[in-house]
Each structure stands twice: as structure tokens, then as C-alpha cells.
């Protein structure tokens, strides 16, 4: 490819970026298929991380694999100075379902955007950073990277997510994940039950207490749990029982109060059953997503340039993502692109769509739109200022 002409109209230089991405199309699609057909669980994504980092290295990025103490997290950089714009990769799969959330497409889209921008970074100015963020589903890898300070020198962050619709902005719920372990005393359930203390009763009391709490919870709060250990035999009073709960709310500030109430319920459940209870976070908590409108609208304009239609602007999300933590520290977007009508994530049908031709095309389109938006920020001081000022206002108003 020739040198990027940033002095000409935007159609011309964006066409050059698209040409670069499409020159790598076969490689990118094969990456998406290979990762999609070889699913790896969170923090075990060795193959995916190696494939994505190899593609970045071949494009001239300086890559470090194994950042923030996570073996399958990575950082690739190209360019120098500010603005520093981050493209985020996900690549973990779901237990038993594989890539039923389409993370194989997410990682490839961000790498594809990076490949499209790579030949032109010197002309555009600034720095392109690609973060590999493992274990979104079960380990909140982005939270680890945020806490390690890896976003401290980043000016904006973006990624895309597969969906059944085209959507520029969606909120997400803040989430806490707690495991409760109740300890009792074993005894023969028929011969001498009075000698036992039933740990399962503690878990059941916890569930009943949480159900009683629901009447007094604000709209949008979700609490859902499972019993992961309830005893070993029906004729033995369970000496140990374990439950896991996800607790969600539209804002972190609301969630903290709700979580405190659930912990009180657990303590009360132990008291009324004579058991002992301990709890721990089995996953790192995530914050609610706060999308940057200025950045999202720029991404939307680029989707329209790519002839994407039926684009919704905003929706309130009910799930959770560690991208919320990123949005607290830097301006961030997490838009959605359709890979098929009527799909529901975390299903076998979604996993199949993630390796379909429609899914592969969505990943390429996302790569182009992400790359366009990065280039917009690097070449348009007014857009960069608007993105930064919006983020500053949200911080001042305590939204972040």
C-alpha cells in the first residue's frame, strides 16, 4: 500500500485503510475460524493469544505476552506519543458451549483494525495499542489490567461485540460474584440426626432470605444463584454446602449496598441454622458500562459509511462486562454488530453463527469501523477534545 493521504478527503484515506484490511481478509477469517473451532476457557487461551500476537508482530507491533501477571494477556504497540488509542481483544470461550458469545470474532476484529492502521501510523501520529484481555466470561481479565495501571496512559478504548442487532451504545450492569461456604456437622440422618448440624439448611436459608429481599430491591437489580455443593449422601447430614451468587445492579454505587444486604442475609442464615459461613469473591467484580457518546457516534458514522443499516443508537443492557471497568478510567465504547437475526448469546446457535460467513463478515466490518474511528480520533482534534471533555464531565458528575 502507498502512504496514507490524510490531506485528502476522508473517503480517500478510509478507503486505503479498508484496502489494507481486505488485503489481510483471508488471514483474519482463518484466525476467526481457528479460534472459533478450538475454544479455550478463560486464562487458558494459549492458542488464541499466540495466534493474535503473531499477527500483530508480523505487522510491526512491539508485543509483550503475559502482562499484569496473566499468561494469556498481551499488549501490542505501534507508533509514539499521544493520543494513545487502545483496541481490545477478547478470545475466551464458554464451558461446554464454545464461542457462544463470539469472542473469536472480537479478537480478530481488533487485530484486523490494527493491521489496517499499521502502515499509516507514522502519518496519522499517536500510538495504537492492542490489549489482549483474557477471561471476560469467568475471570474479568480487564479488571486485572485496569488495576495494574495499564490504561493510565490510554486516551480512549474500543472494541465490538457480536449480537443479533446493530447497536452503538448499551449500558451494562455492575456485578459482584460471591461464593458462600456453610459448615455444619455430619451425622447419620436417620439414626442420630440430632447430633448433626445441616450445612445445606444454611444454604437453603440463604436462598429463602435472598428471595425475601427481592421485594425490597430497586428496579433492575438481579440476584441469581446455584447450589454447587449440597452434601454427598441422603442419609448423611451435610457437613458442608456451597452456593454461588451473581448480584447485579445498574450502577456500582447501588450494587455495593445490595451486596452488603446479601452478605447480611448469609450471616443471618448461618445464625438461624447453627452453621458457620465464610464467603469470597469467586470472580472479580465488574462495574457498569458507561459508553462515551461522542466516540460512539463517530463509530456509528463510520458504520454508515460502510453501508451498515438498521443501527440502533442506545439500549439499556442487563448483562455485565469487565469493559465497564475500562469505561470508568478512559473514554470507551462497546458497540454491537449483528451476526444473525434472532440470535441469543450463550447458546449453541450463537456458537454456530460465530463461525458462519455472516459472522466473519461482521468481524471484517467491525475491523474497518474500528480502524476508521481510531483514525478519526488521531486526525480530528475537535473530536478528540469532545471525547475527552465528555469523559471529564462524567467524572465530575460522579457518573464514573
N, C-alpha and C positions, 0 to 999 in steps of 0.2 A: 504493500500500500504506500501511497505517497504521503507527504506531510499534510497534516490537518490544516485546512484553511479556516481559521477562526475569524478571519476578517470578512469572509463572505456571509451569505445568509445562512440561517440555522439549518435550513433544509439541506444545503450542500454538505456541511460538516457532519450533520447527523447521518446523512446517507453514507458518508465514509466510515463512520463507526459501525453502522449496520452491515456494511460490506465486510468489515473485519470480522464481525461476529458470525456472519453467514459463511465466511471462508473457513471458520472453525466449527461449522454446524455438525458435520459428521462426527467429529471428535466429541463434541458436547453431548450429542444424542447418545453416543455409545457410552459415555460416562454415566448418564442418567439411567440407561438400561442396566449397566453393570452393577451400579449401586442398588438400583431397584430390585434386581433379581438376586442380589446377595445381601439381604438385610442383616444389619448388625445392631444390637441393642446399645443403649446409652453407655458411654465411656468404654465401649468395646469396638468402636467404629474404625478399626485399624486399616482395613482395605480402603474404605471410603476416604479417610484422611490422607492416605498415601496417594490415592488417585488424584484428588483435588490439588494437593500441594505440588505434585509432579507437573500438572498442567500449568500452575502458576509459575513454577521455576522455569519451565520452558519458555514462558512469555517474558522472562526477565525480572520477575518479582524476587525480592530477597525474602526467603521463607524460613520461619522457625516453627518446628513441630514440637509440641509438648510444652505449652505455655501455661502459666498460672498453676502449675502442679498437675495439669491434666494431660495425660499421654496423647489423647486424640484431639486436643485443641491446637489450633495453629494461628499464625499471623503471617501474612504476606504483604510487603510494602513495595511501592514503586513511586518515584518522584521525590520531591523535597519541599519542605516548608508548609505553610498553611494557605488555604484551607486543607484540612485532612479529612477526607470523606471515607467512611467505613461501609463496606459491603459485607453482609453477614451470611454465613453458610450454616445450614443445618443438614444433618445426614444420618441421624439415628432413626431406628425403626421401632415398631411396637411389638411387644411379646405376642407370638402366635400369629399376628396379622401382617407382619412385614411392614412395607411402606404404605400403610393405610392412612397416612397423613401427608404423603407426598414429599417427604423431606429429601428424597433423592433429586427431585426437581428444584428444590430451594437452593441446595448447594451448587448445583450446576448452573442455575441462573445467575447467581452472584459471581461465580468464576467466569461465566460467559461474558458478563458485563465487564469484568476486569480485563479479559482478553481483548474485548472490543476497544477498550480505552488505552491499553498498554502502549501501542505505537505512538500515541499522541500526547502522553502525559507531559512531555517536555514542552509542548506548545500550549497545553491547557494551563500548566502551572499547578502548584499544590501537590498533594500526596494522595494516592489511592491506597487504602488499607483493606485487606480482606481478612476477616476473622473467621476461623473455623470454630463453631460453638457447639460442642457435643451435648448429647443427653437432654435435649429440650423436653422430651416426653417424661422422663423419670428422674432427672438429676439437676435440672436448672443450670446448665453449663454457663449461660450468660451471666448469671448471678455471680458465679465464681470470678469471671473475667472483670465484671464491674467492681467487685470488692478488691480485686488485685490492682485496680487503678489503670487498667488497660485502655479505658475510654477517656482518661483525663486529658489527653492531647488530641481528641477527636472532635470535629466540629459538627458532624451530622452522621447518622447511621440509617441504613435502609436494607430491606430485604423484601421478598414477595412470598406469598403463601398460596398454594393451590386451593381451589374451592369449587363450589358449584355456581358461583356468581363472580362478576367483576365489581370490586368494591374498593374504594380509595382509602377509607378510614373506618376503623372499628375499634371501639374500646374493648377491654378485657377485664375480667375480674381479678382482683388480688387474691392470692391463695396462700393458705397455711396447710401443711401436711403433718399430721401428728399420729404417732403410734402409741397406744396405751397398753401397758402390760399389767395385768392384775394377778396377784399372787395370793393363793389360799393355802389349803392343807388337804392332801389326799386322804381318802378313807374309803372303805367298802361302802358302796352306795346303798346296799340293802342290809348288810349285817350291822354296820355301826356308822350310819351317816352323821350322827350327832358329833362324831369325833372329827369330822371334816369341815373345811371352810371352802365354799364353792366359788372358785375364781370366775367361772362362767356367769354366775349370778351378778358379779361385779360388772362384767361386760354388758349383760342384758340391762342392768340398771342404768348404765351409761347411755345405751340406745334409748331407753324409755325417757331418761332425763333430757336428752337432746330433742326427742320428739315433743316433749312438753315445752321446751324452749322455743320451738318453731313459731308458736302463736305470738310470740313477743319479738320477733325479728323483723327488721326493716325489709321492704321490698327489694328483691334482687339478691338476697343472701341465700346461699346454697350450702347445705351440710349433708354429706353423703359418706357412708362408711361400710366396712365389711368386717366380719369376724375371721381373722386369719388363723387363729388357734383357739379351739374351744374344748379341749380335752382329748383323751386318747381312747377311752372305752366307756360305754354307757353304764357299766357297773362300778366305775371309779369316780369319786367326787373330784372334779377337775382342780388340780393344784395350780394350774397356770392357764390363763386365757389372754388372748391378744386381739385388739381391734385397731383398725386404721381408719382415719377420717381425713377427708378433704373438707376444708372450710373456706368458703369463697364469699366475697362481697365486692360491690362495685368500686370501692376505694379502700386503700390500705388503712386510712385513718378509721374507717368504720370496721374493717376486718379485725383490727387489733382488739377492739372492745368485744367483738363477738367471740374471738378466740379465747379471751380471758374468761368469758362466761362458760364456754365448753370445758375449759380446764377446771373450773369450779364444779361443774357437774360431775366430772370424773372423780374429783376428790370426794364429793358427796356420795357418789356410787360406791366408793370404797368404804366409806364410813358406815353406810346402812347395811352393807353385806359383810362387814368384818374382814375385808380383804385389804391388801396393800396395793397401791398403784404407783407406777412410775410412767413418765411419758418422755418422748423425744421426737424431734423433727426427722422423719424418715426421708424427706426431701427438703431442699432449701425453699423457703417461701418466695413467692413472686409478687411483684407489685402490679397494679392495674396499668394497662397501656394508655398513654396519653399521646395520640398522634399529633404531629405538627402539621397544622392545616396548610401553611404556606408551601411546605415541602410536598405534601400530598397532592395539592392542586397542580403543582408543577409536574409531578408524576402523571397525574390524570391527563394533562395537556399532551404529554408525550404518548400516552396510550391512544389518544385520539389521532395523533399524527401517524400512529401505526395502524389506524383503521379499526381499532377495537371499539365495539359498540355496546350498548346496554350497560353503561357504567353507573353504578350507584355511588353516591358521594359518602354517605355516613350510615353506620348502624351500630347499635349497642350490642356488644358481644357478651356471651355468657360463659365462655371458656376462660382459660388462663394461659399465659405465656411469659417466659422469662424475658421476652422483648420489652415487657412493661418496665423492668428494672433499668434497661438501657434508656428508655424514653424519659426516665427521671433525671438522667445525668447529661444527655445530649439530645438535640432535636432528632426525632426518629419517626419513621413510617414503616408500616407492616401491611401493605395493600394485598388484595386478593385477586387472583385471576381464575376464571373458570377452566376446569379440565373436563367438564361434562355436566349436563343438566341433571338435576335431581339427586346428585350425589350427597351422601352423608359421610363425613370423615370417620375414621376408626372402624371401617367396615371392609369386608373383602372386596366389595365393588370399588371402593376408593383405591385400594391397593392395585387392582387391575387397571384402573384409569391412570395411575401414576406411571405406568409403562406403556400407555397407549399412544397412538400418534397424536391425539388431541393433547395429551399431557406433555409430550415432547415439544409440540408447537408452543404451548403456553410457556414453557421454560425458556424457549428462544425469544418469544415476545417479551417476557419479563426481563431477560438479559438486555434487550435493546432499550426498553423503557428505563431500566435502572441506569444503564450507561448514559443515556440521554440526560437523565436528571442529574447525575454526577457532573456531567459536562456543563449543564446549565449553572449549577452552583459555582463551579470553578471559573466560569467566564462572565457571569452576571452579578456584579457587586450588589445591585439592588435586591436581587433575590436572596443572596447570602445574608444581607443585612436584615431582610424581613424574617427569614428563618430564625436567625439568632435573636432578634428582638422579641419575636413571639415566645420563644423558649424562656427568655428572661422575664417577660410579663407573667407567664405561668408560674415561675418560681416565686416571684414577688407576691402573687395572689395565693400562694400556698397550695395550688393545684398539684405542683410537683413536690 
